Amino acid sequence: MATASIRLDESLVEKAGIMAKAFNRSVPKQIEHWAKIGEMMEDNPDLPYEFVRQVIISQAEKDAGKLEPYEFG
């Protein structure tokens, strides 16, 4: 993954620091998380936030090999 140094508004970084601590992430990872959500919401404006959040969680579970088969009926 490529990295780049960018300038961000200090208030954004402060807010990210608070949220990062609450969710046990680094500040850069918190900002990446927000960017991922923002990108998904812009690409899918008709989807509610909670659906997008569950998609992110589902993908993380899949990547961790923690999915269980669903049985119909």
PDB file of N, CA, C and O in Angstrom:
ATOM      1  N   MET A   1       0.836  -1.162   0.000  1.00  0.00           N
ATOM      2  CA  MET A   1       0.000   0.000   0.000  1.00  0.00           C
ATOM      3  C   MET A   1       0.886   1.231   0.000  1.00  0.00           C
ATOM      4  O   MET A   1       1.857   1.309   0.752  1.00  0.00           O
ATOM      5  N   ALA A   2       0.552   2.177  -0.833  1.00  0.00           N
ATOM      6  CA  ALA A   2       1.314   3.429  -0.901  1.00  0.00           C
ATOM      7  C   ALA A   2       0.901   4.342   0.242  1.00  0.00           C
ATOM      8  O   ALA A   2      -0.249   4.330   0.680  1.00  0.00           O
ATOM      9  N   THR A   3       1.836   5.117   0.709  1.00  0.00           N
ATOM     10  CA  THR A   3       1.535   6.101   1.738  1.00  0.00           C
ATOM     11  C   THR A   3       1.890   7.478   1.216  1.00  0.00           C
ATOM     12  O   THR A   3       2.738   7.631   0.338  1.00  0.00           O
ATOM     13  N   ALA A   4       1.222   8.478   1.776  1.00  0.00           N
ATOM     14  CA  ALA A   4       1.481   9.854   1.374  1.00  0.00           C
ATOM     15  C   ALA A   4       1.271  10.759   2.569  1.00  0.00           C
ATOM     16  O   ALA A   4       0.396  10.511   3.398  1.00  0.00           O
ATOM     17  N   SER A   5       2.055  11.783   2.657  1.00  0.00           N
ATOM     18  CA  SER A   5       1.868  12.793   3.689  1.00  0.00           C
ATOM     19  C   SER A   5       0.914  13.845   3.144  1.00  0.00           C
ATOM     20  O   SER A   5       1.092  14.354   2.037  1.00  0.00           O
ATOM     21  N   ILE A   6      -0.090  14.159   3.935  1.00  0.00           N
ATOM     22  CA  ILE A   6      -1.054  15.185   3.526  1.00  0.00           C
ATOM     23  C   ILE A   6      -1.315  16.126   4.692  1.00  0.00           C
ATOM     24  O   ILE A   6      -1.116  15.765   5.853  1.00  0.00           O
ATOM     25  N   ARG A   7      -1.754  17.314   4.376  1.00  0.00           N
ATOM     26  CA  ARG A   7      -2.099  18.283   5.409  1.00  0.00           C
ATOM     27  C   ARG A   7      -3.607  18.183   5.658  1.00  0.00           C
ATOM     28  O   ARG A   7      -4.411  18.189   4.726  1.00  0.00           O
ATOM     29  N   LEU A   8      -3.960  18.090   6.933  1.00  0.00           N
ATOM     30  CA  LEU A   8      -5.363  18.022   7.324  1.00  0.00           C
ATOM     31  C   LEU A   8      -5.660  19.106   8.337  1.00  0.00           C
ATOM     32  O   LEU A   8      -4.783  19.532   9.089  1.00  0.00           O
ATOM     33  N   ASP A   9      -6.897  19.545   8.349  1.00  0.00           N
ATOM     34  CA  ASP A   9      -7.332  20.535   9.318  1.00  0.00           C
ATOM     35  C   ASP A   9      -7.131  19.982  10.732  1.00  0.00           C
ATOM     36  O   ASP A   9      -7.459  18.828  11.008  1.00  0.00           O
ATOM     37  N   GLU A  10      -6.593  20.810  11.614  1.00  0.00           N
ATOM     38  CA  GLU A  10      -6.284  20.369  12.976  1.00  0.00           C
ATOM     39  C   GLU A  10      -7.520  19.869  13.718  1.00  0.00           C
ATOM     40  O   GLU A  10      -7.432  18.915  14.491  1.00  0.00           O
ATOM     41  N   SER A  11      -8.674  20.505  13.492  1.00  0.00           N
ATOM     42  CA  SER A  11      -9.892  20.061  14.189  1.00  0.00           C
ATOM     43  C   SER A  11     -10.309  18.661  13.736  1.00  0.00           C
ATOM     44  O   SER A  11     -10.820  17.880  14.538  1.00  0.00           O
ATOM     45  N   LEU A  12     -10.095  18.337  12.454  1.00  0.00           N
ATOM     46  CA  LEU A  12     -10.394  16.991  11.963  1.00  0.00           C
ATOM     47  C   LEU A  12      -9.493  15.965  12.645  1.00  0.00           C
ATOM     48  O   LEU A  12      -9.960  14.909  13.071  1.00  0.00           O
ATOM     49  N   VAL A  13      -8.222  16.275  12.745  1.00  0.00           N
ATOM     50  CA  VAL A  13      -7.271  15.360  13.381  1.00  0.00           C
ATOM     51  C   VAL A  13      -7.610  15.181  14.859  1.00  0.00           C
ATOM     52  O   VAL A  13      -7.492  14.078  15.392  1.00  0.00           O
ATOM     53  N   GLU A  14      -8.030  16.260  15.523  1.00  0.00           N
ATOM     54  CA  GLU A  14      -8.421  16.150  16.936  1.00  0.00           C
ATOM     55  C   GLU A  14      -9.645  15.261  17.102  1.00  0.00           C
ATOM     56  O   GLU A  14      -9.680  14.411  17.992  1.00  0.00           O
ATOM     57  N   LYS A  15     -10.653  15.452  16.246  1.00  0.00           N
ATOM     58  CA  LYS A  15     -11.849  14.601  16.294  1.00  0.00           C
ATOM     59  C   LYS A  15     -11.492  13.145  16.006  1.00  0.00           C
ATOM     60  O   LYS A  15     -12.000  12.229  16.653  1.00  0.00           O
ATOM     61  N   ALA A  16     -10.615  12.946  15.029  1.00  0.00           N
ATOM     62  CA  ALA A  16     -10.180  11.588  14.705  1.00  0.00           C
ATOM     63  C   ALA A  16      -9.452  10.962  15.878  1.00  0.00           C
ATOM     64  O   ALA A  16      -9.590   9.764  16.126  1.00  0.00           O
ATOM     65  N   GLY A  17      -8.675  11.761  16.607  1.00  0.00           N
ATOM     66  CA  GLY A  17      -7.968  11.248  17.777  1.00  0.00           C
ATOM     67  C   GLY A  17      -8.921  10.767  18.853  1.00  0.00           C
ATOM     68  O   GLY A  17      -8.688   9.734  19.480  1.00  0.00           O
ATOM     69  N   ILE A  18      -9.999  11.515  19.068  1.00  0.00           N
ATOM     70  CA  ILE A  18     -10.997  11.118  20.065  1.00  0.00           C
ATOM     71  C   ILE A  18     -11.676   9.820  19.653  1.00  0.00           C
ATOM     72  O   ILE A  18     -11.798   8.892  20.452  1.00  0.00           O
ATOM     73  N   MET A  19     -12.116   9.763  18.405  1.00  0.00           N
ATOM     74  CA  MET A  19     -12.796   8.560  17.916  1.00  0.00           C
ATOM     75  C   MET A  19     -11.839   7.373  17.846  1.00  0.00           C
ATOM     76  O   MET A  19     -12.223   6.241  18.140  1.00  0.00           O
ATOM     77  N   ALA A  20     -10.607   7.631  17.460  1.00  0.00           N
ATOM     78  CA  ALA A  20      -9.612   6.558  17.378  1.00  0.00           C
ATOM     79  C   ALA A  20      -9.406   5.920  18.742  1.00  0.00           C
ATOM     80  O   ALA A  20      -9.329   4.697  18.859  1.00  0.00           O
ATOM     81  N   LYS A  21      -9.319   6.740  19.757  1.00  0.00           N
ATOM     82  CA  LYS A  21      -9.137   6.205  21.108  1.00  0.00           C
ATOM     83  C   LYS A  21     -10.351   5.389  21.533  1.00  0.00           C
ATOM     84  O   LYS A  21     -10.213   4.324  22.133  1.00  0.00           O
ATOM     85  N   ALA A  22     -11.533   5.892  21.221  1.00  0.00           N
ATOM     86  CA  ALA A  22     -12.763   5.190  21.599  1.00  0.00           C
ATOM     87  C   ALA A  22     -12.883   3.830  20.919  1.00  0.00           C
ATOM     88  O   ALA A  22     -13.419   2.890  21.506  1.00  0.00           O
ATOM     89  N   PHE A  23     -12.390   3.718  19.691  1.00  0.00           N
ATOM     90  CA  PHE A  23     -12.524   2.474  18.934  1.00  0.00           C
ATOM     91  C   PHE A  23     -11.212   1.716  18.783  1.00  0.00           C
ATOM     92  O   PHE A  23     -11.097   0.809  17.958  1.00  0.00           O
ATOM     93  N   ASN A  24     -10.224   2.099  19.589  1.00  0.00           N
ATOM     94  CA  ASN A  24      -8.945   1.386  19.630  1.00  0.00           C
ATOM     95  C   ASN A  24      -8.275   1.318  18.261  1.00  0.00           C
ATOM     96  O   ASN A  24      -7.798   0.269  17.829  1.00  0.00           O
ATOM     97  N   ARG A  25      -8.254   2.486  17.587  1.00  0.00           N
ATOM     98  CA  ARG A  25      -7.577   2.599  16.299  1.00  0.00           C
ATOM     99  C   ARG A  25      -6.515   3.685  16.412  1.00  0.00           C
ATOM    100  O   ARG A  25      -6.530   4.484  17.348  1.00  0.00           O
ATOM    101  N   SER A  26      -5.609   3.708  15.470  1.00  0.00           N
ATOM    102  CA  SER A  26      -4.689   4.831  15.363  1.00  0.00           C
ATOM    103  C   SER A  26      -5.432   5.978  14.676  1.00  0.00           C
ATOM    104  O   SER A  26      -6.464   5.760  14.043  1.00  0.00           O
ATOM    105  N   VAL A  27      -4.912   7.183  14.802  1.00  0.00           N
ATOM    106  CA  VAL A  27      -5.535   8.328  14.129  1.00  0.00           C
ATOM    107  C   VAL A  27      -5.560   8.127  12.614  1.00  0.00           C
ATOM    108  O   VAL A  27      -6.602   8.353  12.000  1.00  0.00           O
ATOM    109  N   PRO A  28      -4.456   7.710  11.987  1.00  0.00           N
ATOM    110  CA  PRO A  28      -4.528   7.476  10.535  1.00  0.00           C
ATOM    111  C   PRO A  28      -5.556   6.408  10.152  1.00  0.00           C
ATOM    112  O   PRO A  28      -6.250   6.550   9.145  1.00  0.00           O
ATOM    113  N   LYS A  29      -5.657   5.351  10.941  1.00  0.00           N
ATOM    114  CA  LYS A  29      -6.637   4.297  10.631  1.00  0.00           C
ATOM    115  C   LYS A  29      -8.062   4.814  10.798  1.00  0.00           C
ATOM    116  O   LYS A  29      -8.953   4.411  10.051  1.00  0.00           O
ATOM    117  N   GLN A  30      -8.291   5.705  11.772  1.00  0.00           N
ATOM    118  CA  GLN A  30      -9.617   6.295  11.944  1.00  0.00           C
ATOM    119  C   GLN A  30      -9.975   7.139  10.732  1.00  0.00           C
ATOM    120  O   GLN A  30     -11.103   7.077  10.242  1.00  0.00           O
ATOM    121  N   ILE A  31      -9.030   7.920  10.250  1.00  0.00           N
ATOM    122  CA  ILE A  31      -9.286   8.751   9.073  1.00  0.00           C
ATOM    123  C   ILE A  31      -9.511   7.870   7.843  1.00  0.00           C
ATOM    124  O   ILE A  31     -10.367   8.181   7.015  1.00  0.00           O
ATOM    125  N   GLU A  32      -8.762   6.784   7.714  1.00  0.00           N
ATOM    126  CA  GLU A  32      -9.000   5.830   6.611  1.00  0.00           C
ATOM    127  C   GLU A  32     -10.406   5.248   6.711  1.00  0.00           C
ATOM    128  O   GLU A  32     -11.095   5.102   5.701  1.00  0.00           O
ATOM    129  N   HIS A  33     -10.828   4.916   7.923  1.00  0.00           N
ATOM    130  CA  HIS A  33     -12.172   4.361   8.152  1.00  0.00           C
ATOM    131  C   HIS A  33     -13.237   5.355   7.683  1.00  0.00           C
ATOM    132  O   HIS A  33     -14.164   4.985   6.962  1.00  0.00           O
ATOM    133  N   TRP A  34     -13.100   6.613   8.095  1.00  0.00           N
ATOM    134  CA  TRP A  34     -14.045   7.637   7.653  1.00  0.00           C
ATOM    135  C   TRP A  34     -14.035   7.793   6.148  1.00  0.00           C
ATOM    136  O   TRP A  34     -15.089   7.957   5.533  1.00  0.00           O
ATOM    137  N   ALA A  35     -12.855   7.742   5.545  1.00  0.00           N
ATOM    138  CA  ALA A  35     -12.754   7.885   4.090  1.00  0.00           C
ATOM    139  C   ALA A  35     -13.447   6.717   3.383  1.00  0.00           C
ATOM    140  O   ALA A  35     -14.127   6.909   2.375  1.00  0.00           O
ATOM    141  N   LYS A  36     -13.269   5.507   3.920  1.00  0.00           N
ATOM    142  CA  LYS A  36     -13.912   4.333   3.326  1.00  0.00           C
ATOM    143  C   LYS A  36     -15.429   4.475   3.375  1.00  0.00           C
ATOM    144  O   LYS A  36     -16.115   4.203   2.389  1.00  0.00           O
ATOM    145  N   ILE A  37     -15.951   4.901   4.522  1.00  0.00           N
ATOM    146  CA  ILE A  37     -17.394   5.085   4.656  1.00  0.00           C
ATOM    147  C   ILE A  37     -17.877   6.176   3.707  1.00  0.00           C
ATOM    148  O   ILE A  37     -18.893   6.010   3.031  1.00  0.00           O
ATOM    149  N   GLY A  38     -17.155   7.282   3.656  1.00  0.00           N
ATOM    150  CA  GLY A  38     -17.539   8.372   2.764  1.00  0.00           C
ATOM    151  C   GLY A  38     -17.561   7.947   1.310  1.00  0.00           C
ATOM    152  O   GLY A  38     -18.477   8.304   0.568  1.00  0.00           O
ATOM    153  N   GLU A  39     -16.565   7.191   0.902  1.00  0.00           N
ATOM    154  CA  GLU A  39     -16.518   6.712  -0.481  1.00  0.00           C
ATOM    155  C   GLU A  39     -17.707   5.800  -0.775  1.00  0.00           C
ATOM    156  O   GLU A  39     -18.351   5.925  -1.817  1.00  0.00           O
ATOM    157  N   MET A  40     -17.993   4.887   0.146  1.00  0.00           N
ATOM    158  CA  MET A  40     -19.114   3.973  -0.062  1.00  0.00           C
ATOM    159  C   MET A  40     -20.443   4.729  -0.099  1.00  0.00           C
ATOM    160  O   MET A  40     -21.318   4.409  -0.903  1.00  0.00           O
ATOM    161  N   MET A  41     -20.594   5.726   0.766  1.00  0.00           N
ATOM    162  CA  MET A  41     -21.842   6.489   0.794  1.00  0.00           C
ATOM    163  C   MET A  41     -22.004   7.318  -0.481  1.00  0.00           C
ATOM    164  O   MET A  41     -23.115   7.431  -0.998  1.00  0.00           O
ATOM    165  N   GLU A  42     -20.926   7.895  -0.992  1.00  0.00           N
ATOM    166  CA  GLU A  42     -21.020   8.655  -2.239  1.00  0.00           C
ATOM    167  C   GLU A  42     -21.306   7.748  -3.432  1.00  0.00           C
ATOM    168  O   GLU A  42     -22.042   8.130  -4.342  1.00  0.00           O
ATOM    169  N   ASP A  43     -20.724   6.547  -3.431  1.00  0.00           N
ATOM    170  CA  ASP A  43     -20.958   5.601  -4.530  1.00  0.00           C
ATOM    171  C   ASP A  43     -22.361   5.004  -4.477  1.00  0.00           C
ATOM    172  O   ASP A  43     -22.884   4.554  -5.497  1.00  0.00           O
ATOM    173  N   ASN A  44     -22.971   4.998  -3.289  1.00  0.00           N
ATOM    174  CA  ASN A  44     -24.284   4.372  -3.091  1.00  0.00           C
ATOM    175  C   ASN A  44     -25.188   5.305  -2.280  1.00  0.00           C
ATOM    176  O   ASN A  44     -25.515   4.993  -1.135  1.00  0.00           O
ATOM    177  N   PRO A  45     -25.591   6.431  -2.845  1.00  0.00           N
ATOM    178  CA  PRO A  45     -26.316   7.433  -2.061  1.00  0.00           C
ATOM    179  C   PRO A  45     -27.678   6.977  -1.537  1.00  0.00           C
ATOM    180  O   PRO A  45     -28.217   7.589  -0.615  1.00  0.00           O
ATOM    181  N   ASP A  46     -28.234   5.925  -2.105  1.00  0.00           N
ATOM    182  CA  ASP A  46     -29.542   5.460  -1.646  1.00  0.00           C
ATOM    183  C   ASP A  46     -29.462   4.495  -0.467  1.00  0.00           C
ATOM    184  O   ASP A  46     -30.487   4.150   0.122  1.00  0.00           O
ATOM    185  N   LEU A  47     -28.259   4.060  -0.121  1.00  0.00           N
ATOM    186  CA  LEU A  47     -28.112   3.116   0.988  1.00  0.00           C
ATOM    187  C   LEU A  47     -28.011   3.847   2.317  1.00  0.00           C
ATOM    188  O   LEU A  47     -27.330   4.868   2.414  1.00  0.00           O
ATOM    189  N   PRO A  48     -28.689   3.330   3.348  1.00  0.00           N
ATOM    190  CA  PRO A  48     -28.564   3.946   4.672  1.00  0.00           C
ATOM    191  C   PRO A  48     -27.199   3.633   5.293  1.00  0.00           C
ATOM    192  O   PRO A  48     -26.566   2.626   4.975  1.00  0.00           O
ATOM    193  N   TYR A  49     -26.773   4.512   6.174  1.00  0.00           N
ATOM    194  CA  TYR A  49     -25.473   4.347   6.840  1.00  0.00           C
ATOM    195  C   TYR A  49     -25.359   2.982   7.512  1.00  0.00           C
ATOM    196  O   TYR A  49     -24.326   2.324   7.391  1.00  0.00           O
ATOM    197  N   GLU A  50     -26.394   2.547   8.212  1.00  0.00           N
ATOM    198  CA  GLU A  50     -26.308   1.283   8.953  1.00  0.00           C
ATOM    199  C   GLU A  50     -26.045   0.113   8.008  1.00  0.00           C
ATOM    200  O   GLU A  50     -25.325  -0.816   8.371  1.00  0.00           O
ATOM    201  N   PHE A  51     -26.607   0.140   6.818  1.00  0.00           N
ATOM    202  CA  PHE A  51     -26.352  -0.915   5.843  1.00  0.00           C
ATOM    203  C   PHE A  51     -24.885  -0.906   5.436  1.00  0.00           C
ATOM    204  O   PHE A  51     -24.248  -1.958   5.378  1.00  0.00           O
ATOM    205  N   VAL A  52     -24.350   0.272   5.156  1.00  0.00           N
ATOM    206  CA  VAL A  52     -22.943   0.397   4.769  1.00  0.00           C
ATOM    207  C   VAL A  52     -22.050  -0.100   5.905  1.00  0.00           C
ATOM    208  O   VAL A  52     -21.069  -0.803   5.661  1.00  0.00           O
ATOM    209  N   ARG A  53     -22.384   0.264   7.141  1.00  0.00           N
ATOM    210  CA  ARG A  53     -21.615  -0.188   8.302  1.00  0.00           C
ATOM    211  C   ARG A  53     -21.620  -1.712   8.397  1.00  0.00           C
ATOM    212  O   ARG A  53     -20.583  -2.316   8.671  1.00  0.00           O
ATOM    213  N   GLN A  54     -22.761  -2.331   8.176  1.00  0.00           N
ATOM    214  CA  GLN A  54     -22.858  -3.790   8.242  1.00  0.00           C
ATOM    215  C   GLN A  54     -22.082  -4.452   7.100  1.00  0.00           C
ATOM    216  O   GLN A  54     -21.530  -5.537   7.284  1.00  0.00           O
ATOM    217  N   VAL A  55     -22.032  -3.825   5.939  1.00  0.00           N
ATOM    218  CA  VAL A  55     -21.237  -4.350   4.825  1.00  0.00           C
ATOM    219  C   VAL A  55     -19.756  -4.378   5.209  1.00  0.00           C
ATOM    220  O   VAL A  55     -19.058  -5.354   4.937  1.00  0.00           O
ATOM    221  N   ILE A  56     -19.280  -3.297   5.844  1.00  0.00           N
ATOM    222  CA  ILE A  56     -17.881  -3.237   6.273  1.00  0.00           C
ATOM    223  C   ILE A  56     -17.596  -4.336   7.299  1.00  0.00           C
ATOM    224  O   ILE A  56     -16.564  -5.003   7.226  1.00  0.00           O
ATOM    225  N   ILE A  57     -18.508  -4.521   8.250  1.00  0.00           N
ATOM    226  CA  ILE A  57     -18.336  -5.571   9.261  1.00  0.00           C
ATOM    227  C   ILE A  57     -18.347  -6.948   8.605  1.00  0.00           C
ATOM    228  O   ILE A  57     -17.521  -7.799   8.934  1.00  0.00           O
ATOM    229  N   SER A  58     -19.274  -7.167   7.685  1.00  0.00           N
ATOM    230  CA  SER A  58     -19.367  -8.464   7.003  1.00  0.00           C
ATOM    231  C   SER A  58     -18.096  -8.783   6.219  1.00  0.00           C
ATOM    232  O   SER A  58     -17.628  -9.922   6.219  1.00  0.00           O
ATOM    233  N   GLN A  59     -17.545  -7.775   5.556  1.00  0.00           N
ATOM    234  CA  GLN A  59     -16.309  -7.987   4.809  1.00  0.00           C
ATOM    235  C   GLN A  59     -15.166  -8.352   5.750  1.00  0.00           C
ATOM    236  O   GLN A  59     -14.356  -9.223   5.431  1.00  0.00           O
ATOM    237  N   ALA A  60     -15.096  -7.697   6.899  1.00  0.00           N
ATOM    238  CA  ALA A  60     -14.050  -8.004   7.874  1.00  0.00           C
ATOM    239  C   ALA A  60     -14.218  -9.424   8.417  1.00  0.00           C
ATOM    240  O   ALA A  60     -13.229 -10.130   8.614  1.00  0.00           O
ATOM    241  N   GLU A  61     -15.453  -9.843   8.659  1.00  0.00           N
ATOM    242  CA  GLU A  61     -15.702 -11.218   9.114  1.00  0.00           C
ATOM    243  C   GLU A  61     -15.302 -12.224   8.041  1.00  0.00           C
ATOM    244  O   GLU A  61     -14.709 -13.258   8.349  1.00  0.00           O
ATOM    245  N   LYS A  62     -15.622 -11.926   6.789  1.00  0.00           N
ATOM    246  CA  LYS A  62     -15.239 -12.811   5.687  1.00  0.00           C
ATOM    247  C   LYS A  62     -13.725 -12.924   5.600  1.00  0.00           C
ATOM    248  O   LYS A  62     -13.183 -14.022   5.470  1.00  0.00           O
ATOM    249  N   ASP A  63     -13.036 -11.772   5.673  1.00  0.00           N
ATOM    250  CA  ASP A  63     -11.574 -11.767   5.589  1.00  0.00           C
ATOM    251  C   ASP A  63     -10.938 -12.548   6.733  1.00  0.00           C
ATOM    252  O   ASP A  63      -9.857 -13.116   6.578  1.00  0.00           O
ATOM    253  N   ALA A  64     -11.616 -12.576   7.893  1.00  0.00           N
ATOM    254  CA  ALA A  64     -11.104 -13.297   9.055  1.00  0.00           C
ATOM    255  C   ALA A  64     -11.532 -14.769   9.056  1.00  0.00           C
ATOM    256  O   ALA A  64     -11.173 -15.519   9.964  1.00  0.00           O
ATOM    257  N   GLY A  65     -12.297 -15.181   8.041  1.00  0.00           N
ATOM    258  CA  GLY A  65     -12.752 -16.569   7.963  1.00  0.00           C
ATOM    259  C   GLY A  65     -13.801 -16.923   9.000  1.00  0.00           C
ATOM    260  O   GLY A  65     -13.885 -18.073   9.432  1.00  0.00           O
ATOM    261  N   LYS A  66     -14.599 -15.950   9.401  1.00  0.00           N
ATOM    262  CA  LYS A  66     -15.570 -16.159  10.478  1.00  0.00           C
ATOM    263  C   LYS A  66     -17.016 -16.214   9.999  1.00  0.00           C
ATOM    264  O   LYS A  66     -17.930 -15.988  10.792  1.00  0.00           O
ATOM    265  N   LEU A  67     -17.239 -16.504   8.742  1.00  0.00           N
ATOM    266  CA  LEU A  67     -18.605 -16.608   8.245  1.00  0.00           C
ATOM    267  C   LEU A  67     -19.161 -18.001   8.489  1.00  0.00           C
ATOM    268  O   LEU A  67     -18.434 -18.994   8.459  1.00  0.00           O
ATOM    269  N   GLU A  68     -20.450 -18.053   8.726  1.00  0.00           N
ATOM    270  CA  GLU A  68     -21.125 -19.334   8.897  1.00  0.00           C
ATOM    271  C   GLU A  68     -22.157 -19.469   7.790  1.00  0.00           C
ATOM    272  O   GLU A  68     -22.784 -18.478   7.415  1.00  0.00           O
ATOM    273  N   PRO A  69     -22.346 -20.658   7.264  1.00  0.00           N
ATOM    274  CA  PRO A  69     -23.338 -20.828   6.202  1.00  0.00           C
ATOM    275  C   PRO A  69     -24.741 -20.572   6.736  1.00  0.00           C
ATOM    276  O   PRO A  69     -25.061 -20.931   7.869  1.00  0.00           O
ATOM    277  N   TYR A  70     -25.565 -19.955   5.916  1.00  0.00           N
ATOM    278  CA  TYR A  70     -26.951 -19.696   6.285  1.00  0.00           C
ATOM    279  C   TYR A  70     -27.800 -20.819   5.730  1.00  0.00           C
ATOM    280  O   TYR A  70     -27.685 -21.166   4.554  1.00  0.00           O
ATOM    281  N   GLU A  71     -28.649 -21.389   6.565  1.00  0.00           N
ATOM    282  CA  GLU A  71     -29.537 -22.464   6.123  1.00  0.00           C
ATOM    283  C   GLU A  71     -30.962 -21.920   6.016  1.00  0.00           C
ATOM    284  O   GLU A  71     -31.521 -21.394   6.978  1.00  0.00           O
ATOM    285  N   PHE A  72     -31.519 -22.060   4.840  1.00  0.00           N
ATOM    286  CA  PHE A  72     -32.877 -21.586   4.603  1.00  0.00           C
ATOM    287  C   PHE A  72     -33.872 -22.591   5.159  1.00  0.00           C
ATOM    288  O   PHE A  72     -33.637 -23.799   5.137  1.00  0.00           O
ATOM    289  N   GLY A  73     -35.001 -22.064   5.665  1.00  0.00           N
ATOM    290  CA  GLY A  73     -36.138 -22.878   6.070  1.00  0.00           C
ATOM    291  C   GLY A  73     -35.927 -23.585   7.320  1.00  0.00           C
ATOM    292  O   GLY A  73     -36.812 -24.309   7.775  1.00  0.00           O
TER     293      GLY A  73
END
